[in-house]
Each structure stands twice: as structure tokens, then as C-alpha cells.
């Protein structure tokens, strides 16, 4: 599973201001209420108030503290400074004292209930959220990353380093994929998995695979086409010596996506897949083929009846 899946745009905007907040965002994240103003002014003078307020509002908006308050968009600095009755240009002295920045960050986290990313109280529900999304949906890693970031900000968790989050998402996605493959093949033994993989092995006498042969449906709306369609249903069901019915409780969207992948892929590529993953995809694909073959038979029958072709 790739650990560097982010797009350049995602990497660039993570935890930073990539553009000026909209007026609606200013009102939602940067408006200071009475509680904020009382806490900001308590024991702080001059530029410390403005620096503190900018750290607080940026954490609300981005999910992390600013790397340098002087680089916060001018519209944000002016909006916050106006509420404090201050000049937004007076920030140089605040940024010169790292100890003050760190102290203010600790005070903000404690007062407003922001949590550390590595806290078990965060990790357990966060990882459960990622596992559930990864198992049930077909969302790409880039979408999972955006969802994860939104979850953390919504739960008042300070964002970790981007590499930390990327590695965790990659690991959980891989774990969820493996669990899905296991669930799809849970009731199959080694012999049954061997039979599935045999369908994508080239048959010397025909120079093709059984799986390739089964993919092609009838093209004629005639009695002969009906016979061919029914024969195809029978061949699919006999392609392996066990029922193609799937275990219950599998995520429909993901299994459908995997089945379509198998139906579109070349047999030689399916044969190269890791054993369990390949068997899972082949089982889903044959199950889908069986449904399609039955539908094809019914469609041909309807067309024959509508056309009066039966004698």
C-alpha cells in the first residue's frame, strides 16, 4: 500500500492557509465570544493577546497551530485584531519567543479541550472510524485522508505531522483490504481456492482460460441464442465444484467494485495476484457472471416471446 499517496495540493494545504478564509469562515472560526475575550485578556498584555488569539483561531480553523503567526493571511490578522482593539501589524515581538508560543499552545489545548493525536482516547475511535470506512466503501486513499482530517478537526484533535497520518491511513487501509479478502473466502479451503485459480490458468488444449470463455455472453435473440445462454449459466455454475453464493454481510459497494475489476482484468494478471486476494476477486467475479448470465437468458426469452419467434 503506497505511503505517499497524497496529491501535491493535499500536501500543500495540510495544516496551512492556502487561501484567504471566506467571510462565512471568518465568522464561524475567527469570531471571538465573551469567553474567548476574557481568557485572552487574562494575564496577557499587548501583542501577546493578539498572538494568543491568532493561535487559538487558527487551531479551530486548520486543526493545528500556525508555524508563524506573521504568515497568517492579512484578512485574518485584521479581523482578529479589530476585535481586540489592536493593530494587526504588531506581531514581530510575539514570534521572537518560542517559549511564549509553546506556553500559549499548552494553555489553549487545556482550556478548550483540544486533544493530542497520540492519546489512546483519540486513537481508538479514530482508527475504528478509518477501519469502518476502509472496509465498507471503495474510497481512494486521498479521500480517506480528507475524511480523516475532517474527523480530527471535528473532534478537536490537534493534527499530527502529515507523514504520521499518511502512514496510519495506509496501514489501516491495507488491514481492511486483507480482512475483506479473508471474509470473502472464509468458508473456502485450499482445494476450493485452487479450483478458483485454475479458472484463470491457460488450458493447453484450447489456448485460453475458462474464465475468459465464460465472460462472453450470447449475442443472438433466437432459440439458438437461448440455448447458448442457458448453457453459459450451466458452465459458470460448474466452473468450480462448489456454490458461487457469497457469504452474508459483505459490503455491497466494495464487492461490486472488486467483481467488476476481475471481469475487466486479463486472466494472467488475476493469476499473479496474492493467493487470497486473487481467490476473493475470482469468487466475486464468477458470482457476478452467474447473475449476468441468468439476466441474459431472461432477456433473450422476453425478446423471443415479444417477437413471436417461438414456433
PyMOL commands that set and color helices and strands:
alter all, ss='L'
color gray80, all
select helices_A, chain A and resi 8-13+23-29+34-41+47-62+69-71+74-84+92-95+98-112+120-136+141-154+162-184+190-198+210-215+223-237+252-264+267-272+275-307
alter helices_A, ss='H'
color red, helices_A
deselect
rebuild
show_as cartoon
